[in-house]
Amino acid sequence: MVFEVDANARATVGIGAALYDDHGNDHSNGFGDLDSMALPSGHTSVSRIVEFPKILAAGRYELVAEVWPANKVGAEGFNTLADSPCGYVTVT
């Protein structure tokens, strides 16, 4: 997965991904998340691996790219700084 990020200023952020089913449940396992990385001001491309769980029920899943506060990827009580749906996966 490649993130195309436009930052107004330098920042340290976390990069994550989520895999949501039709009920809004997240099935991502955190593999490939980047807990803390420095982003320069301006445009940056960031690559990360996305691993799908080996056992997923049949259905449609939404893959979402997420930018978090540093060291807070997926943490309770924290919200994403930005997120964007990037595609759908169908498991049969």
CYANA upper distance limits for C-alpha pairs under 8 A (distance plus 0.5 A):
  1 MET  CA     47 SER  CA      6.22
  1 MET  CA     48 ARG  CA      5.96
  1 MET  CA     49 ILE  CA      6.62
  1 MET  CA     50 VAL  CA      7.01
  2 VAL  CA     45 SER  CA      7.04
  2 VAL  CA     46 VAL  CA      6.04
  2 VAL  CA     47 SER  CA      4.89
  2 VAL  CA     48 ARG  CA      6.97
  3 PHE  CA     44 THR  CA      8.47
  3 PHE  CA     45 SER  CA      6.05
  3 PHE  CA     46 VAL  CA      5.47
  3 PHE  CA     47 SER  CA      6.73
  3 PHE  CA     65 ALA  CA      7.80
  4 GLU  CA     43 HIS  CA      7.61
  4 GLU  CA     44 THR  CA      6.43
  4 GLU  CA     45 SER  CA      5.20
  4 GLU  CA     46 VAL  CA      7.09
  5 VAL  CA     42 GLY  CA      8.40
  5 VAL  CA     43 HIS  CA      6.12
  5 VAL  CA     44 THR  CA      5.74
  5 VAL  CA     45 SER  CA      6.79
  5 VAL  CA     46 VAL  CA      8.19
  6 ASP  CA     41 SER  CA      8.01
  6 ASP  CA     42 GLY  CA      5.79
  6 ASP  CA     43 HIS  CA      4.92
  6 ASP  CA     44 THR  CA      7.00
  7 ALA  CA     11 ALA  CA      8.34
  7 ALA  CA     39 LEU  CA      7.96
  7 ALA  CA     40 PRO  CA      7.68
  7 ALA  CA     41 SER  CA      5.67
  7 ALA  CA     42 GLY  CA      5.57
  7 ALA  CA     43 HIS  CA      6.97
  8 ASN  CA     41 SER  CA      6.11
  8 ASN  CA     42 GLY  CA      6.69
  9 ALA  CA     40 PRO  CA      7.34
  9 ALA  CA     41 SER  CA      4.88
  9 ALA  CA     42 GLY  CA      7.67
 10 ARG  CA     38 ALA  CA      7.79
 10 ARG  CA     39 LEU  CA      6.06
 10 ARG  CA     40 PRO  CA      4.98
 10 ARG  CA     41 SER  CA      5.05
 11 ALA  CA     38 ALA  CA      6.34
 11 ALA  CA     39 LEU  CA      5.76
 11 ALA  CA     40 PRO  CA      7.20
 11 ALA  CA     41 SER  CA      8.18
 12 THR  CA     36 SER  CA      6.79
 12 THR  CA     37 MET  CA      5.87
 12 THR  CA     38 ALA  CA      4.84
 12 THR  CA     39 LEU  CA      6.42
 12 THR  CA     69 PRO  CA      7.98
 12 THR  CA     70 ALA  CA      6.36
 13 VAL  CA     35 ASP  CA      7.84
 13 VAL  CA     36 SER  CA      5.91
 13 VAL  CA     37 MET  CA      6.07
 13 VAL  CA     38 ALA  CA      7.05
 13 VAL  CA     39 LEU  CA      7.76
 13 VAL  CA     67 VAL  CA      7.18
 13 VAL  CA     68 TRP  CA      6.26
 13 VAL  CA     69 PRO  CA      5.44
 13 VAL  CA     70 ALA  CA      4.61
 13 VAL  CA     71 ASN  CA      8.01
 14 GLY  CA     33 ASP  CA      8.00
 14 GLY  CA     34 LEU  CA      5.99
 14 GLY  CA     35 ASP  CA      5.02
 14 GLY  CA     36 SER  CA      5.27
 14 GLY  CA     37 MET  CA      6.77
 14 GLY  CA     67 VAL  CA      6.27
 14 GLY  CA     68 TRP  CA      5.23
 14 GLY  CA     69 PRO  CA      6.13
 14 GLY  CA     70 ALA  CA      5.03
 14 GLY  CA     71 ASN  CA      6.55
 14 GLY  CA     72 LYS  CA      7.29
 14 GLY  CA     73 VAL  CA      6.34
 15 ILE  CA     33 ASP  CA      6.22
 15 ILE  CA     34 LEU  CA      5.43
 15 ILE  CA     35 ASP  CA      6.94
 15 ILE  CA     36 SER  CA      8.01
 15 ILE  CA     37 MET  CA      8.37
 15 ILE  CA     65 ALA  CA      8.33
 15 ILE  CA     66 GLU  CA      6.47
 15 ILE  CA     67 VAL  CA      5.37
 15 ILE  CA     68 TRP  CA      6.65
 15 ILE  CA     73 VAL  CA      7.47
 16 GLY  CA     30 GLY  CA      7.84
 16 GLY  CA     32 GLY  CA      8.00
 16 GLY  CA     33 ASP  CA      5.17
 16 GLY  CA     34 LEU  CA      6.97
 16 GLY  CA     35 ASP  CA      8.43
 16 GLY  CA     65 ALA  CA      6.81
 16 GLY  CA     66 GLU  CA      5.49
 16 GLY  CA     67 VAL  CA      6.76
 16 GLY  CA     68 TRP  CA      7.77
 16 GLY  CA     73 VAL  CA      6.66
 16 GLY  CA     74 GLY  CA      8.28
 17 ALA  CA     28 SER  CA      7.60
 17 ALA  CA     30 GLY  CA      8.11
 17 ALA  CA     33 ASP  CA      7.49
 17 ALA  CA     50 VAL  CA      7.84
 17 ALA  CA     63 LEU  CA      7.55
 17 ALA  CA     64 VAL  CA      6.04
 17 ALA  CA     65 ALA  CA      5.23
 17 ALA  CA     66 GLU  CA      5.97
 18 ALA  CA     26 ASP  CA      6.56
 18 ALA  CA     27 HIS  CA      7.49
 18 ALA  CA     28 SER  CA      5.74
 18 ALA  CA     62 GLU  CA      8.39
 18 ALA  CA     63 LEU  CA      6.30
 18 ALA  CA     64 VAL  CA      5.61
 18 ALA  CA     65 ALA  CA      7.22
 18 ALA  CA     66 GLU  CA      7.92
 19 LEU  CA     26 ASP  CA      5.82
 19 LEU  CA     27 HIS  CA      5.70
 19 LEU  CA     28 SER  CA      5.68
 19 LEU  CA     61 TYR  CA      6.63
 19 LEU  CA     62 GLU  CA      6.03
 19 LEU  CA     63 LEU  CA      5.22
 19 LEU  CA     64 VAL  CA      6.94
 20 TYR  CA     24 GLY  CA      5.85
 20 TYR  CA     25 ASN  CA      5.81
 20 TYR  CA     26 ASP  CA      5.02
 20 TYR  CA     27 HIS  CA      6.63
 20 TYR  CA     28 SER  CA      8.39
 20 TYR  CA     61 TYR  CA      5.81
 20 TYR  CA     62 GLU  CA      5.58
 20 TYR  CA     63 LEU  CA      7.13
 20 TYR  CA     64 VAL  CA      8.38
 21 ASP  CA     25 ASN  CA      6.03
 21 ASP  CA     26 ASP  CA      7.25
 21 ASP  CA     27 HIS  CA      7.99
 21 ASP  CA     59 GLY  CA      7.92
 21 ASP  CA     60 ARG  CA      6.81
 21 ASP  CA     61 TYR  CA      5.13
 21 ASP  CA     62 GLU  CA      7.04
 22 ASP  CA     59 GLY  CA      8.40
 22 ASP  CA     60 ARG  CA      7.25
 22 ASP  CA     61 TYR  CA      7.22
 27 HIS  CA     53 PRO  CA      7.80
 28 SER  CA     51 GLU  CA      8.28
 28 SER  CA     52 PHE  CA      7.36
 28 SER  CA     53 PRO  CA      7.58
 29 ASN  CA     51 GLU  CA      8.20
 29 ASN  CA     52 PHE  CA      8.31
 29 ASN  CA     53 PRO  CA      7.58
 31 PHE  CA     49 ILE  CA      7.97
 31 PHE  CA     50 VAL  CA      7.24
 31 PHE  CA     51 GLU  CA      6.70
 32 GLY  CA     48 ARG  CA      6.28
 32 GLY  CA     49 ILE  CA      5.40
 32 GLY  CA     50 VAL  CA      6.35
 32 GLY  CA     51 GLU  CA      7.80
 33 ASP  CA     48 ARG  CA      7.66
 33 ASP  CA     49 ILE  CA      8.38
 33 ASP  CA     73 VAL  CA      7.93
 34 LEU  CA     48 ARG  CA      8.20
 35 ASP  CA     70 ALA  CA      6.48
 35 ASP  CA     71 ASN  CA      5.20
 35 ASP  CA     72 LYS  CA      7.45
 35 ASP  CA     73 VAL  CA      6.73
 36 SER  CA     70 ALA  CA      5.37
 36 SER  CA     71 ASN  CA      6.12
 37 MET  CA     70 ALA  CA      7.86
 39 LEU  CA     44 THR  CA      7.75
 40 PRO  CA     44 THR  CA      7.84
 56 LEU  CA     91 VAL  CA      7.65
 57 ALA  CA     91 VAL  CA      7.51
 57 ALA  CA     92 THR  CA      8.47
 58 ALA  CA     90 THR  CA      7.84
 58 ALA  CA     91 VAL  CA      5.23
 58 ALA  CA     92 THR  CA      5.32
 59 GLY  CA     90 THR  CA      6.12
 59 GLY  CA     91 VAL  CA      5.76
 59 GLY  CA     92 THR  CA      7.09
 60 ARG  CA     88 TYR  CA      7.24
 60 ARG  CA     89 VAL  CA      6.20
 60 ARG  CA     90 THR  CA      4.89
 60 ARG  CA     91 VAL  CA      6.88
 61 TYR  CA     88 TYR  CA      6.00
 61 TYR  CA     89 VAL  CA      5.59
 61 TYR  CA     90 THR  CA      6.72
 61 TYR  CA     91 VAL  CA      8.39
 62 GLU  CA     85 PRO  CA      7.40
 62 GLU  CA     86 CYS  CA      8.17
 62 GLU  CA     87 GLY  CA      6.47
 62 GLU  CA     88 TYR  CA      5.02
 62 GLU  CA     89 VAL  CA      6.91
 63 LEU  CA     85 PRO  CA      6.48
 63 LEU  CA     86 CYS  CA      6.24
 63 LEU  CA     87 GLY  CA      5.83
 63 LEU  CA     88 TYR  CA      6.35
 63 LEU  CA     89 VAL  CA      7.87
 64 VAL  CA     83 ASP  CA      7.17
 64 VAL  CA     84 SER  CA      6.04
 64 VAL  CA     85 PRO  CA      4.76
 64 VAL  CA     86 CYS  CA      6.06
 64 VAL  CA     87 GLY  CA      7.81
 65 ALA  CA     83 ASP  CA      5.96
 65 ALA  CA     84 SER  CA      5.83
 65 ALA  CA     85 PRO  CA      6.78
 65 ALA  CA     86 CYS  CA      7.13
 66 GLU  CA     80 THR  CA      6.81
 66 GLU  CA     81 LEU  CA      8.15
 66 GLU  CA     82 ALA  CA      6.40
 66 GLU  CA     83 ASP  CA      4.80
 66 GLU  CA     84 SER  CA      7.18
 67 VAL  CA     73 VAL  CA      8.45
 67 VAL  CA     80 THR  CA      6.17
 67 VAL  CA     81 LEU  CA      5.97
 67 VAL  CA     82 ALA  CA      5.66
 67 VAL  CA     83 ASP  CA      6.66
 68 TRP  CA     72 LYS  CA      6.80
 68 TRP  CA     73 VAL  CA      6.05
 68 TRP  CA     74 GLY  CA      8.45
 68 TRP  CA     79 ASN  CA      7.46
 68 TRP  CA     80 THR  CA      5.08
 68 TRP  CA     81 LEU  CA      5.72
 68 TRP  CA     82 ALA  CA      7.65
 69 PRO  CA     73 VAL  CA      7.56
 69 PRO  CA     78 PHE  CA      8.42
 69 PRO  CA     80 THR  CA      7.59
 69 PRO  CA     81 LEU  CA      7.22
 72 LYS  CA     78 PHE  CA      7.41
 74 GLY  CA     78 PHE  CA      7.98
